[in-house]
Amino acid sequence: MERLKKYVKRIIKLIGSDEMRILPGHLAFNILLTIVPIFSVIGVLSSSARITNVETSIMNNVPTPLSSIIDSALNINASNFNLILFIIFSLWIISKGCLAIINSSDILYKIQNKNPISNILKSFTMVLVLFFLIAFIIIVPILGDYIVEFLVSIFGNGENVINSIYHFLKYPISIVLMLGLIKVLYILSSPLKIKFKYMNHGALFTTISWLFLTRIYSYHLNNYSNYNLYYGSLASVLIILVWVYFLAYLFIIGMALNADDYLVSTSKDKIKETTKN
């Protein structure tokens, strides 16, 4: 209980820092610009590869009022574009959002990165990780159903047992995968070569808080909010703005936790070296 109190106090302290007043908004703006390109590329690639149920899987993991915007992005008609140029341009826009994550990390780790080429290369690597993060959200439910069907065809009468095991393991596996990919994002965005262990607190906080946020925000929108009454056609835009800002805010808190862990650890090491000398 005492550790939990210290942890909460630490988060409150980080929330009150000057960086938290600026970085979430900066990151949210850049992420907002990447949402349509990300889902457009996913829609184009899935339709080209003839992968079904992608749209359903995505809609199950986002607040319902956002479905119209994401649905439009997923169902973009790639035949009207030069496909290769469209994908390259979209990836470039997405990389700008990843570059904003890198810049935020530089500020939190209190390091000025003077190598822009390195940041650009890291941002494109992060684009791939970001696609993996979204892809596992899509693929796990789709492949899971196929795997269950395949196992049932092999074992015959054990359908109920297989379904129970699958539904029991589905969410823990999803959380572990999501946790790992978020840790990779934090490592790639860091201006320093930092051990994997320094990313544990931040990645765990971000993973759990994102899951809770999405469920709570969806419940709020579906049961209590009436943005259409006040904002009319702008309601969907406002809803996605608020959602992305909260996601960015929690992501920055997780990054700040990692940076704080690292800075505290390195300062302790320096004190030990000074004491020895």
C-alpha positions in Angstrom: 0.0 0.0 0.0 2.9 2.3 0.8 4.5 1.7 -2.5 1.2 2.5 -4.3 1.0 5.8 -2.4 4.5 6.7 -3.5 3.7 5.7 -7.1 0.6 7.9 -7.1 2.5 10.8 -5.6 5.2 10.4 -8.2 2.7 10.5 -11.0 1.0 13.6 -9.6 4.4 15.3 -9.3 5.1 14.5 -13.0 1.7 15.8 -14.0 2.6 19.1 -12.4 5.8 19.5 -14.3 6.2 22.2 -17.0 6.7 19.6 -19.7 3.3 18.1 -19.1 1.7 21.5 -19.9 3.2 21.6 -23.4 4.2 18.1 -24.7 0.8 16.3 -24.7 -0.8 19.0 -26.8 2.2 19.0 -29.2 2.1 15.2 -29.5 -1.7 15.1 -29.8 -1.7 17.5 -32.7 0.9 15.5 -34.6 -0.9 12.2 -33.9 -4.2 13.7 -35.0 -2.6 14.4 -38.4 -1.5 10.8 -38.7 -4.8 9.1 -37.9 -6.4 9.3 -41.3 -3.2 8.3 -43.2 -2.6 5.3 -40.8 -6.1 3.9 -41.4 -6.1 4.7 -45.0 -2.9 2.7 -45.6 -4.4 -0.2 -43.5 -7.6 0.0 -45.6 -5.6 0.0 -48.9 -3.3 -2.8 -47.9 -6.1 -5.0 -46.5 -8.3 -4.6 -49.5 -5.3 -5.3 -51.8 -4.5 -8.4 -49.8 -8.2 -9.3 -49.6 -8.1 -9.5 -45.8 -11.7 -9.5 -44.4 -13.1 -8.4 -41.0 -10.4 -5.7 -40.6 -13.0 -2.9 -40.3 -15.0 -4.8 -37.7 -11.9 -5.5 -35.6 -10.9 -1.9 -35.6 -14.4 -0.6 -34.8 -14.5 -2.9 -31.7 -11.4 -1.1 -30.3 -12.3 2.5 -30.8 -15.1 4.7 -29.3 -18.2 4.3 -31.3 -18.6 8.0 -32.3 -15.2 7.8 -34.0 -16.3 5.1 -36.3 -17.5 7.4 -39.1 -14.1 9.1 -39.5 -12.2 5.8 -39.3 -14.7 4.1 -41.6 -14.1 6.8 -44.3 -10.3 6.4 -44.0 -10.5 2.6 -44.2 -12.8 2.6 -47.3 -10.7 5.1 -49.3 -10.7 4.2 -53.0 -7.1 3.5 -53.9 -7.9 3.1 -57.6 -8.1 6.9 -57.8 -4.5 7.3 -56.6 -1.1 6.1 -57.7 -0.9 3.5 -55.0 2.8 3.7 -54.3 2.9 7.5 -54.1 -0.2 7.5 -51.9 1.5 5.0 -49.4 4.8 6.9 -49.4 3.1 10.2 -48.8 1.0 8.7 -46.0 4.1 7.1 -44.4 5.8 10.5 -44.5 2.9 12.1 -42.7 2.9 9.3 -40.1 6.6 9.7 -39.6 6.0 13.3 -38.5 3.9 12.1 -35.7 6.7 9.7 -34.6 9.2 12.5 -34.9 7.0 14.4 -32.4 7.4 11.4 -30.0 11.2 11.6 -30.4 11.3 15.3 -29.7 9.1 14.8 -26.6 11.5 12.1 -25.4 14.6 14.4 -25.9 12.9 17.1 -23.7 12.0 14.6 -20.9 15.5 13.1 -20.9 16.9 16.6 -20.9 19.1 15.9 -23.9 19.4 17.9 -27.1 19.8 15.6 -30.0 21.9 17.3 -32.7 21.6 14.5 -35.3 18.4 15.1 -37.4 19.1 12.3 -39.8 19.2 9.8 -36.9 15.8 11.1 -35.7 14.3 10.7 -39.2 15.5 7.1 -39.5 14.2 6.4 -36.0 10.8 7.9 -36.9 10.4 5.6 -39.9 11.3 2.6 -37.8 8.7 3.7 -35.3 6.2 3.9 -38.1 6.7 0.1 -38.6 6.3 -0.5 -34.9 3.1 1.6 -34.9 1.7 -0.5 -37.7 2.5 -3.6 -35.7 0.7 -2.1 -32.7 -2.4 -1.5 -34.7 -2.1 -4.7 -36.7 -2.1 -7.0 -33.6 -5.3 -5.3 -32.5 -6.8 -6.2 -35.8 -5.1 -9.6 -36.3 -5.6 -11.2 -32.9 -9.4 -11.3 -33.1 -9.4 -12.4 -36.8 -6.7 -15.1 -36.5 -8.1 -16.2 -33.1 -11.4 -17.3 -34.7 -9.6 -19.1 -37.5 -7.3 -20.8 -34.9 -10.3 -21.9 -32.9 -12.0 -23.4 -36.0 -8.8 -25.2 -36.9 -8.3 -26.7 -33.5 -11.9 -27.8 -33.3 -11.6 -29.5 -36.7 -8.6 -31.4 -35.3 -9.9 -32.3 -31.8 -13.5 -32.7 -32.8 -15.7 -32.6 -29.7 -13.7 -30.1 -27.6 -15.2 -27.0 -29.1 -16.4 -25.6 -25.7 -13.1 -26.2 -24.0 -11.1 -24.6 -26.9 -13.4 -21.6 -27.0 -13.1 -21.1 -23.2 -9.3 -21.3 -23.3 -9.2 -18.9 -26.3 -11.4 -16.3 -24.6 -9.5 -16.7 -21.4 -6.1 -16.1 -23.1 -7.1 -13.6 -25.7 -6.9 -10.5 -23.6 -3.8 -11.4 -21.5 -1.9 -12.1 -24.8 -3.2 -8.8 -26.3 -2.0 -6.9 -23.3 1.4 -8.5 -23.3 1.9 -7.8 -27.0 0.7 -4.2 -26.6 3.0 -3.7 -23.6 6.0 -5.0 -25.6 5.3 -2.8 -28.6 4.9 0.3 -26.4 8.2 -0.5 -24.7 9.8 -0.7 -28.2 8.3 2.7 -29.1 9.8 4.2 -25.9 13.2 2.7 -26.5 13.3 3.9 -30.1 12.3 7.4 -29.2 14.8 7.7 -26.4 17.9 9.8 -27.2 20.1 7.4 -25.2 20.9 3.7 -25.3 18.8 2.7 -22.3 18.3 -0.8 -20.9 14.9 -2.4 -21.4 14.2 -2.5 -17.7 14.0 1.3 -17.5 10.9 1.2 -19.8 8.8 -1.2 -17.6 7.0 1.4 -15.4 6.1 3.7 -18.2 5.0 1.0 -20.7 2.9 -0.8 -18.0 1.2 2.5 -17.0 0.5 3.5 -20.6 -0.8 0.0 -21.6 -3.2 -0.2 -18.7 -4.3 3.4 -18.8 -5.0 3.3 -22.5 -7.2 0.2 -22.1 -9.1 1.8 -19.3 -9.4 5.2 -21.1 -10.8 3.6 -24.3 -13.4 1.6 -22.4 -14.4 4.5 -20.1 -14.5 7.1 -22.9 -16.6 4.7 -25.1 -19.0 4.2 -22.2 -19.3 7.9 -21.6 -19.9 8.7 -25.2 -22.5 6.0 -25.6 -24.5 6.7 -22.5 -24.0 10.3 -21.2 -22.6 12.7 -23.8 -24.7 14.5 -26.4 -22.1 16.5 -28.3 -24.2 16.5 -31.5 -26.7 18.7 -29.7 -24.1 21.5 -29.1 -21.6 21.0 -31.9 -23.6 19.5 -34.7 -21.4 18.3 -37.5 -18.3 19.2 -35.6 -19.1 16.7 -32.8 -17.0 13.8 -34.4 -14.0 16.1 -34.7 -14.3 17.3 -31.1 -14.7 13.7 -29.9 -11.6 12.5 -31.7 -9.6 15.6 -30.5 -10.4 14.8 -26.9 -9.6 11.1 -27.3 -6.3 11.7 -29.0 -5.3 14.3 -26.4 -6.0 11.9 -23.5 -4.0 9.1 -25.3 -1.1 11.5 -25.9 -1.3 12.8 -22.3 -1.1 9.2 -20.8 1.7 8.3 -23.3 3.8 11.3 -22.2 3.2 10.4 -18.5 4.6 6.9 -19.3 7.6 8.4 -21.0 8.1 10.8 -18.1 8.1 7.8 -15.7 10.7 6.1 -17.8 12.9 9.2 -17.9 12.5 9.8 -14.2 13.6 6.2 -13.5 16.6 6.6 -15.7 17.7 10.0 -14.4 17.3 8.9 -10.7 19.2 5.7 -11.4 22.1 7.5 -13.2 22.3 10.2 -10.4 22.5 7.4 -7.8 25.4 5.8 -9.8 27.2 9.1 -10.0 26.9 9.6 -6.2 28.3 6.1 -5.6 31.2 6.8 -7.9 31.9 10.1 -6.1 31.7 8.4 -2.7 34.2 5.7 -3.9 36.6 8.3 -5.1 
